[in-house]
Amino acid sequence: MSKVFLTQAGSFHAKHSHDGTLAEPLHDHLFRYEATFYGDINEEHFLIDFRQISNMFKTELEKGLDGSDLTTFLPFPTAESLAIWIYDRVKARMPKLYSIKVYEEEDRWVEYRGEE
């Protein structure tokens, strides 16, 4: 079978602040994220149903993250930490996950591909 990459995007509003080197007071972002999956297409020639991914994002990620303060559950609420946090949750439910990108702004992002 053929191998493909499939990417689904989503977004949520959340607040975070930084201490130490990055020192910033609590502020809001529209975080955008992309989850990329990789693997063999099935006998019907798709990897994963987009609806399955979208539903999982809405119920498992966006519902809990939208309007949240990331400092309440991430000791270091950076885009890097958030990408790892999202990756771990999605990978547990969808093992074909390849990578997570988290955008703080449209011109800057973090990509995490799991531990190698």
MODELLER restraints for C-alpha pairs under 7 A, 6 or more apart:
rsr = mdl.restraints
at = mdl.atoms
rsr.add(forms.Gaussian(group=physical.xy_distance, feature=features.Distance(at['CA:1:A'], at['CA:40:A']), mean=5.83, stdev=0.5))
rsr.add(forms.Gaussian(group=physical.xy_distance, feature=features.Distance(at['CA:1:A'], at['CA:41:A']), mean=6.35, stdev=0.5))
rsr.add(forms.Gaussian(group=physical.xy_distance, feature=features.Distance(at['CA:2:A'], at['CA:40:A']), mean=5.43, stdev=0.5))
rsr.add(forms.Gaussian(group=physical.xy_distance, feature=features.Distance(at['CA:2:A'], at['CA:41:A']), mean=5.94, stdev=0.5))
rsr.add(forms.Gaussian(group=physical.xy_distance, feature=features.Distance(at['CA:3:A'], at['CA:39:A']), mean=5.04, stdev=0.5))
rsr.add(forms.Gaussian(group=physical.xy_distance, feature=features.Distance(at['CA:3:A'], at['CA:40:A']), mean=4.21, stdev=0.5))
rsr.add(forms.Gaussian(group=physical.xy_distance, feature=features.Distance(at['CA:3:A'], at['CA:41:A']), mean=6.10, stdev=0.5))
rsr.add(forms.Gaussian(group=physical.xy_distance, feature=features.Distance(at['CA:4:A'], at['CA:38:A']), mean=5.72, stdev=0.5))
rsr.add(forms.Gaussian(group=physical.xy_distance, feature=features.Distance(at['CA:4:A'], at['CA:39:A']), mean=5.77, stdev=0.5))
rsr.add(forms.Gaussian(group=physical.xy_distance, feature=features.Distance(at['CA:4:A'], at['CA:40:A']), mean=6.38, stdev=0.5))
rsr.add(forms.Gaussian(group=physical.xy_distance, feature=features.Distance(at['CA:4:A'], at['CA:41:A']), mean=6.86, stdev=0.5))
rsr.add(forms.Gaussian(group=physical.xy_distance, feature=features.Distance(at['CA:5:A'], at['CA:36:A']), mean=6.48, stdev=0.5))
rsr.add(forms.Gaussian(group=physical.xy_distance, feature=features.Distance(at['CA:5:A'], at['CA:37:A']), mean=5.59, stdev=0.5))
rsr.add(forms.Gaussian(group=physical.xy_distance, feature=features.Distance(at['CA:5:A'], at['CA:38:A']), mean=4.62, stdev=0.5))
rsr.add(forms.Gaussian(group=physical.xy_distance, feature=features.Distance(at['CA:5:A'], at['CA:39:A']), mean=6.98, stdev=0.5))
rsr.add(forms.Gaussian(group=physical.xy_distance, feature=features.Distance(at['CA:6:A'], at['CA:36:A']), mean=5.44, stdev=0.5))
rsr.add(forms.Gaussian(group=physical.xy_distance, feature=features.Distance(at['CA:6:A'], at['CA:37:A']), mean=5.12, stdev=0.5))
rsr.add(forms.Gaussian(group=physical.xy_distance, feature=features.Distance(at['CA:6:A'], at['CA:38:A']), mean=6.45, stdev=0.5))
rsr.add(forms.Gaussian(group=physical.xy_distance, feature=features.Distance(at['CA:7:A'], at['CA:34:A']), mean=6.44, stdev=0.5))
rsr.add(forms.Gaussian(group=physical.xy_distance, feature=features.Distance(at['CA:7:A'], at['CA:35:A']), mean=5.51, stdev=0.5))
rsr.add(forms.Gaussian(group=physical.xy_distance, feature=features.Distance(at['CA:7:A'], at['CA:36:A']), mean=4.20, stdev=0.5))
rsr.add(forms.Gaussian(group=physical.xy_distance, feature=features.Distance(at['CA:7:A'], at['CA:37:A']), mean=6.28, stdev=0.5))
rsr.add(forms.Gaussian(group=physical.xy_distance, feature=features.Distance(at['CA:8:A'], at['CA:34:A']), mean=5.64, stdev=0.5))
rsr.add(forms.Gaussian(group=physical.xy_distance, feature=features.Distance(at['CA:8:A'], at['CA:35:A']), mean=5.46, stdev=0.5))
rsr.add(forms.Gaussian(group=physical.xy_distance, feature=features.Distance(at['CA:8:A'], at['CA:36:A']), mean=6.58, stdev=0.5))
rsr.add(forms.Gaussian(group=physical.xy_distance, feature=features.Distance(at['CA:9:A'], at['CA:33:A']), mean=5.58, stdev=0.5))
rsr.add(forms.Gaussian(group=physical.xy_distance, feature=features.Distance(at['CA:9:A'], at['CA:34:A']), mean=4.23, stdev=0.5))
rsr.add(forms.Gaussian(group=physical.xy_distance, feature=features.Distance(at['CA:9:A'], at['CA:35:A']), mean=6.32, stdev=0.5))
rsr.add(forms.Gaussian(group=physical.xy_distance, feature=features.Distance(at['CA:10:A'], at['CA:32:A']), mean=5.83, stdev=0.5))
rsr.add(forms.Gaussian(group=physical.xy_distance, feature=features.Distance(at['CA:10:A'], at['CA:33:A']), mean=5.43, stdev=0.5))
rsr.add(forms.Gaussian(group=physical.xy_distance, feature=features.Distance(at['CA:10:A'], at['CA:34:A']), mean=6.46, stdev=0.5))
rsr.add(forms.Gaussian(group=physical.xy_distance, feature=features.Distance(at['CA:11:A'], at['CA:30:A']), mean=6.78, stdev=0.5))
rsr.add(forms.Gaussian(group=physical.xy_distance, feature=features.Distance(at['CA:11:A'], at['CA:31:A']), mean=5.52, stdev=0.5))
rsr.add(forms.Gaussian(group=physical.xy_distance, feature=features.Distance(at['CA:11:A'], at['CA:32:A']), mean=4.21, stdev=0.5))
rsr.add(forms.Gaussian(group=physical.xy_distance, feature=features.Distance(at['CA:11:A'], at['CA:33:A']), mean=5.94, stdev=0.5))
rsr.add(forms.Gaussian(group=physical.xy_distance, feature=features.Distance(at['CA:12:A'], at['CA:30:A']), mean=5.72, stdev=0.5))
rsr.add(forms.Gaussian(group=physical.xy_distance, feature=features.Distance(at['CA:12:A'], at['CA:31:A']), mean=5.47, stdev=0.5))
rsr.add(forms.Gaussian(group=physical.xy_distance, feature=features.Distance(at['CA:12:A'], at['CA:32:A']), mean=6.63, stdev=0.5))
rsr.add(forms.Gaussian(group=physical.xy_distance, feature=features.Distance(at['CA:12:A'], at['CA:62:A']), mean=5.92, stdev=0.5))
rsr.add(forms.Gaussian(group=physical.xy_distance, feature=features.Distance(at['CA:12:A'], at['CA:65:A']), mean=6.60, stdev=0.5))
rsr.add(forms.Gaussian(group=physical.xy_distance, feature=features.Distance(at['CA:12:A'], at['CA:66:A']), mean=4.82, stdev=0.5))
rsr.add(forms.Gaussian(group=physical.xy_distance, feature=features.Distance(at['CA:13:A'], at['CA:28:A']), mean=6.93, stdev=0.5))
rsr.add(forms.Gaussian(group=physical.xy_distance, feature=features.Distance(at['CA:13:A'], at['CA:29:A']), mean=5.66, stdev=0.5))
rsr.add(forms.Gaussian(group=physical.xy_distance, feature=features.Distance(at['CA:13:A'], at['CA:30:A']), mean=4.43, stdev=0.5))
rsr.add(forms.Gaussian(group=physical.xy_distance, feature=features.Distance(at['CA:13:A'], at['CA:31:A']), mean=5.97, stdev=0.5))
rsr.add(forms.Gaussian(group=physical.xy_distance, feature=features.Distance(at['CA:13:A'], at['CA:66:A']), mean=5.01, stdev=0.5))
rsr.add(forms.Gaussian(group=physical.xy_distance, feature=features.Distance(at['CA:13:A'], at['CA:67:A']), mean=5.36, stdev=0.5))
rsr.add(forms.Gaussian(group=physical.xy_distance, feature=features.Distance(at['CA:14:A'], at['CA:28:A']), mean=5.69, stdev=0.5))
rsr.add(forms.Gaussian(group=physical.xy_distance, feature=features.Distance(at['CA:14:A'], at['CA:29:A']), mean=5.69, stdev=0.5))
rsr.add(forms.Gaussian(group=physical.xy_distance, feature=features.Distance(at['CA:14:A'], at['CA:30:A']), mean=6.65, stdev=0.5))
rsr.add(forms.Gaussian(group=physical.xy_distance, feature=features.Distance(at['CA:14:A'], at['CA:65:A']), mean=6.59, stdev=0.5))
rsr.add(forms.Gaussian(group=physical.xy_distance, feature=features.Distance(at['CA:14:A'], at['CA:66:A']), mean=5.79, stdev=0.5))
rsr.add(forms.Gaussian(group=physical.xy_distance, feature=features.Distance(at['CA:14:A'], at['CA:67:A']), mean=4.88, stdev=0.5))
rsr.add(forms.Gaussian(group=physical.xy_distance, feature=features.Distance(at['CA:14:A'], at['CA:68:A']), mean=4.97, stdev=0.5))
rsr.add(forms.Gaussian(group=physical.xy_distance, feature=features.Distance(at['CA:14:A'], at['CA:69:A']), mean=5.82, stdev=0.5))
rsr.add(forms.Gaussian(group=physical.xy_distance, feature=features.Distance(at['CA:14:A'], at['CA:70:A']), mean=6.74, stdev=0.5))
rsr.add(forms.Gaussian(group=physical.xy_distance, feature=features.Distance(at['CA:15:A'], at['CA:26:A']), mean=6.30, stdev=0.5))
rsr.add(forms.Gaussian(group=physical.xy_distance, feature=features.Distance(at['CA:15:A'], at['CA:27:A']), mean=5.25, stdev=0.5))
rsr.add(forms.Gaussian(group=physical.xy_distance, feature=features.Distance(at['CA:15:A'], at['CA:28:A']), mean=4.27, stdev=0.5))
rsr.add(forms.Gaussian(group=physical.xy_distance, feature=features.Distance(at['CA:15:A'], at['CA:29:A']), mean=6.17, stdev=0.5))
rsr.add(forms.Gaussian(group=physical.xy_distance, feature=features.Distance(at['CA:15:A'], at['CA:68:A']), mean=6.28, stdev=0.5))
rsr.add(forms.Gaussian(group=physical.xy_distance, feature=features.Distance(at['CA:15:A'], at['CA:69:A']), mean=4.67, stdev=0.5))
rsr.add(forms.Gaussian(group=physical.xy_distance, feature=features.Distance(at['CA:15:A'], at['CA:70:A']), mean=6.02, stdev=0.5))
rsr.add(forms.Gaussian(group=physical.xy_distance, feature=features.Distance(at['CA:16:A'], at['CA:26:A']), mean=5.21, stdev=0.5))
rsr.add(forms.Gaussian(group=physical.xy_distance, feature=features.Distance(at['CA:16:A'], at['CA:27:A']), mean=5.73, stdev=0.5))
rsr.add(forms.Gaussian(group=physical.xy_distance, feature=features.Distance(at['CA:16:A'], at['CA:28:A']), mean=6.68, stdev=0.5))
rsr.add(forms.Gaussian(group=physical.xy_distance, feature=features.Distance(at['CA:16:A'], at['CA:69:A']), mean=5.75, stdev=0.5))
rsr.add(forms.Gaussian(group=physical.xy_distance, feature=features.Distance(at['CA:16:A'], at['CA:70:A']), mean=5.25, stdev=0.5))
rsr.add(forms.Gaussian(group=physical.xy_distance, feature=features.Distance(at['CA:16:A'], at['CA:71:A']), mean=5.75, stdev=0.5))
rsr.add(forms.Gaussian(group=physical.xy_distance, feature=features.Distance(at['CA:16:A'], at['CA:77:A']), mean=6.14, stdev=0.5))
rsr.add(forms.Gaussian(group=physical.xy_distance, feature=features.Distance(at['CA:17:A'], at['CA:24:A']), mean=5.46, stdev=0.5))
rsr.add(forms.Gaussian(group=physical.xy_distance, feature=features.Distance(at['CA:17:A'], at['CA:25:A']), mean=5.06, stdev=0.5))
rsr.add(forms.Gaussian(group=physical.xy_distance, feature=features.Distance(at['CA:17:A'], at['CA:26:A']), mean=4.21, stdev=0.5))
rsr.add(forms.Gaussian(group=physical.xy_distance, feature=features.Distance(at['CA:17:A'], at['CA:27:A']), mean=6.33, stdev=0.5))
rsr.add(forms.Gaussian(group=physical.xy_distance, feature=features.Distance(at['CA:17:A'], at['CA:71:A']), mean=6.88, stdev=0.5))
rsr.add(forms.Gaussian(group=physical.xy_distance, feature=features.Distance(at['CA:17:A'], at['CA:77:A']), mean=6.98, stdev=0.5))
rsr.add(forms.Gaussian(group=physical.xy_distance, feature=features.Distance(at['CA:18:A'], at['CA:24:A']), mean=5.01, stdev=0.5))
rsr.add(forms.Gaussian(group=physical.xy_distance, feature=features.Distance(at['CA:18:A'], at['CA:25:A']), mean=6.62, stdev=0.5))
rsr.add(forms.Gaussian(group=physical.xy_distance, feature=features.Distance(at['CA:29:A'], at['CA:104:A']), mean=6.48, stdev=0.5))
rsr.add(forms.Gaussian(group=physical.xy_distance, feature=features.Distance(at['CA:30:A'], at['CA:104:A']), mean=6.87, stdev=0.5))
rsr.add(forms.Gaussian(group=physical.xy_distance, feature=features.Distance(at['CA:31:A'], at['CA:102:A']), mean=6.76, stdev=0.5))
rsr.add(forms.Gaussian(group=physical.xy_distance, feature=features.Distance(at['CA:31:A'], at['CA:103:A']), mean=5.64, stdev=0.5))
rsr.add(forms.Gaussian(group=physical.xy_distance, feature=features.Distance(at['CA:31:A'], at['CA:104:A']), mean=5.21, stdev=0.5))
rsr.add(forms.Gaussian(group=physical.xy_distance, feature=features.Distance(at['CA:32:A'], at['CA:102:A']), mean=5.84, stdev=0.5))
rsr.add(forms.Gaussian(group=physical.xy_distance, feature=features.Distance(at['CA:32:A'], at['CA:103:A']), mean=5.02, stdev=0.5))
rsr.add(forms.Gaussian(group=physical.xy_distance, feature=features.Distance(at['CA:32:A'], at['CA:104:A']), mean=6.88, stdev=0.5))
rsr.add(forms.Gaussian(group=physical.xy_distance, feature=features.Distance(at['CA:33:A'], at['CA:100:A']), mean=6.94, stdev=0.5))
rsr.add(forms.Gaussian(group=physical.xy_distance, feature=features.Distance(at['CA:33:A'], at['CA:101:A']), mean=5.32, stdev=0.5))
rsr.add(forms.Gaussian(group=physical.xy_distance, feature=features.Distance(at['CA:33:A'], at['CA:102:A']), mean=4.40, stdev=0.5))
rsr.add(forms.Gaussian(group=physical.xy_distance, feature=features.Distance(at['CA:33:A'], at['CA:103:A']), mean=5.98, stdev=0.5))
rsr.add(forms.Gaussian(group=physical.xy_distance, feature=features.Distance(at['CA:34:A'], at['CA:100:A']), mean=5.66, stdev=0.5))
rsr.add(forms.Gaussian(group=physical.xy_distance, feature=features.Distance(at['CA:34:A'], at['CA:101:A']), mean=5.05, stdev=0.5))
rsr.add(forms.Gaussian(group=physical.xy_distance, feature=features.Distance(at['CA:34:A'], at['CA:102:A']), mean=6.69, stdev=0.5))
rsr.add(forms.Gaussian(group=physical.xy_distance, feature=features.Distance(at['CA:35:A'], at['CA:99:A']), mean=5.87, stdev=0.5))
rsr.add(forms.Gaussian(group=physical.xy_distance, feature=features.Distance(at['CA:35:A'], at['CA:100:A']), mean=4.65, stdev=0.5))
rsr.add(forms.Gaussian(group=physical.xy_distance, feature=features.Distance(at['CA:35:A'], at['CA:101:A']), mean=6.56, stdev=0.5))
rsr.add(forms.Gaussian(group=physical.xy_distance, feature=features.Distance(at['CA:36:A'], at['CA:97:A']), mean=6.05, stdev=0.5))
rsr.add(forms.Gaussian(group=physical.xy_distance, feature=features.Distance(at['CA:36:A'], at['CA:98:A']), mean=5.41, stdev=0.5))
rsr.add(forms.Gaussian(group=physical.xy_distance, feature=features.Distance(at['CA:36:A'], at['CA:99:A']), mean=5.21, stdev=0.5))
rsr.add(forms.Gaussian(group=physical.xy_distance, feature=features.Distance(at['CA:36:A'], at['CA:100:A']), mean=6.41, stdev=0.5))
rsr.add(forms.Gaussian(group=physical.xy_distance, feature=features.Distance(at['CA:37:A'], at['CA:96:A']), mean=5.29, stdev=0.5))
rsr.add(forms.Gaussian(group=physical.xy_distance, feature=features.Distance(at['CA:37:A'], at['CA:97:A']), mean=4.25, stdev=0.5))
rsr.add(forms.Gaussian(group=physical.xy_distance, feature=features.Distance(at['CA:37:A'], at['CA:98:A']), mean=4.79, stdev=0.5))
rsr.add(forms.Gaussian(group=physical.xy_distance, feature=features.Distance(at['CA:37:A'], at['CA:99:A']), mean=6.97, stdev=0.5))
rsr.add(forms.Gaussian(group=physical.xy_distance, feature=features.Distance(at['CA:38:A'], at['CA:96:A']), mean=5.62, stdev=0.5))
rsr.add(forms.Gaussian(group=physical.xy_distance, feature=features.Distance(at['CA:38:A'], at['CA:97:A']), mean=6.38, stdev=0.5))
rsr.add(forms.Gaussian(group=physical.xy_distance, feature=features.Distance(at['CA:38:A'], at['CA:98:A']), mean=5.69, stdev=0.5))
rsr.add(forms.Gaussian(group=physical.xy_distance, feature=features.Distance(at['CA:39:A'], at['CA:47:A']), mean=6.66, stdev=0.5))
rsr.add(forms.Gaussian(group=physical.xy_distance, feature=features.Distance(at['CA:39:A'], at['CA:96:A']), mean=6.41, stdev=0.5))
rsr.add(forms.Gaussian(group=physical.xy_distance, feature=features.Distance(at['CA:40:A'], at['CA:47:A']), mean=6.34, stdev=0.5))
rsr.add(forms.Gaussian(group=physical.xy_distance, feature=features.Distance(at['CA:41:A'], at['CA:47:A']), mean=4.44, stdev=0.5))
rsr.add(forms.Gaussian(group=physical.xy_distance, feature=features.Distance(at['CA:70:A'], at['CA:77:A']), mean=5.76, stdev=0.5))
rsr.add(forms.Gaussian(group=physical.xy_distance, feature=features.Distance(at['CA:71:A'], at['CA:77:A']), mean=5.67, stdev=0.5))
rsr.add(forms.Gaussian(group=physical.xy_distance, feature=features.Distance(at['CA:79:A'], at['CA:102:A']), mean=6.26, stdev=0.5))
rsr.add(forms.Gaussian(group=physical.xy_distance, feature=features.Distance(at['CA:79:A'], at['CA:104:A']), mean=6.89, stdev=0.5))
rsr.add(forms.Gaussian(group=physical.xy_distance, feature=features.Distance(at['CA:79:A'], at['CA:110:A']), mean=6.36, stdev=0.5))
rsr.add(forms.Gaussian(group=physical.xy_distance, feature=features.Distance(at['CA:80:A'], at['CA:110:A']), mean=5.95, stdev=0.5))
rsr.add(forms.Gaussian(group=physical.xy_distance, feature=features.Distance(at['CA:83:A'], at['CA:100:A']), mean=6.04, stdev=0.5))
rsr.add(forms.Gaussian(group=physical.xy_distance, feature=features.Distance(at['CA:83:A'], at['CA:101:A']), mean=6.39, stdev=0.5))
rsr.add(forms.Gaussian(group=physical.xy_distance, feature=features.Distance(at['CA:83:A'], at['CA:102:A']), mean=5.71, stdev=0.5))
rsr.add(forms.Gaussian(group=physical.xy_distance, feature=features.Distance(at['CA:83:A'], at['CA:110:A']), mean=6.95, stdev=0.5))
rsr.add(forms.Gaussian(group=physical.xy_distance, feature=features.Distance(at['CA:83:A'], at['CA:111:A']), mean=6.95, stdev=0.5))
rsr.add(forms.Gaussian(group=physical.xy_distance, feature=features.Distance(at['CA:83:A'], at['CA:112:A']), mean=6.13, stdev=0.5))
rsr.add(forms.Gaussian(group=physical.xy_distance, feature=features.Distance(at['CA:84:A'], at['CA:112:A']), mean=6.38, stdev=0.5))
rsr.add(forms.Gaussian(group=physical.xy_distance, feature=features.Distance(at['CA:87:A'], at['CA:100:A']), mean=5.87, stdev=0.5))
rsr.add(forms.Gaussian(group=physical.xy_distance, feature=features.Distance(at['CA:91:A'], at['CA:97:A']), mean=5.62, stdev=0.5))
rsr.add(forms.Gaussian(group=physical.xy_distance, feature=features.Distance(at['CA:98:A'], at['CA:113:A']), mean=5.94, stdev=0.5))
rsr.add(forms.Gaussian(group=physical.xy_distance, feature=features.Distance(at['CA:99:A'], at['CA:111:A']), mean=6.72, stdev=0.5))
rsr.add(forms.Gaussian(group=physical.xy_distance, feature=features.Distance(at['CA:99:A'], at['CA:112:A']), mean=5.53, stdev=0.5))
rsr.add(forms.Gaussian(group=physical.xy_distance, feature=features.Distance(at['CA:99:A'], at['CA:113:A']), mean=4.31, stdev=0.5))
rsr.add(forms.Gaussian(group=physical.xy_distance, feature=features.Distance(at['CA:100:A'], at['CA:111:A']), mean=5.59, stdev=0.5))
rsr.add(forms.Gaussian(group=physical.xy_distance, feature=features.Distance(at['CA:100:A'], at['CA:112:A']), mean=5.33, stdev=0.5))
rsr.add(forms.Gaussian(group=physical.xy_distance, feature=features.Distance(at['CA:100:A'], at['CA:113:A']), mean=6.58, stdev=0.5))
rsr.add(forms.Gaussian(group=physical.xy_distance, feature=features.Distance(at['CA:101:A'], at['CA:109:A']), mean=6.47, stdev=0.5))
rsr.add(forms.Gaussian(group=physical.xy_distance, feature=features.Distance(at['CA:101:A'], at['CA:110:A']), mean=5.41, stdev=0.5))
rsr.add(forms.Gaussian(group=physical.xy_distance, feature=features.Distance(at['CA:101:A'], at['CA:111:A']), mean=4.24, stdev=0.5))
rsr.add(forms.Gaussian(group=physical.xy_distance, feature=features.Distance(at['CA:101:A'], at['CA:112:A']), mean=6.43, stdev=0.5))
rsr.add(forms.Gaussian(group=physical.xy_distance, feature=features.Distance(at['CA:102:A'], at['CA:109:A']), mean=5.39, stdev=0.5))
rsr.add(forms.Gaussian(group=physical.xy_distance, feature=features.Distance(at['CA:102:A'], at['CA:110:A']), mean=5.34, stdev=0.5))
rsr.add(forms.Gaussian(group=physical.xy_distance, feature=features.Distance(at['CA:102:A'], at['CA:111:A']), mean=6.58, stdev=0.5))
rsr.add(forms.Gaussian(group=physical.xy_distance, feature=features.Distance(at['CA:103:A'], at['CA:109:A']), mean=4.16, stdev=0.5))
rsr.add(forms.Gaussian(group=physical.xy_distance, feature=features.Distance(at['CA:103:A'], at['CA:110:A']), mean=6.59, stdev=0.5))
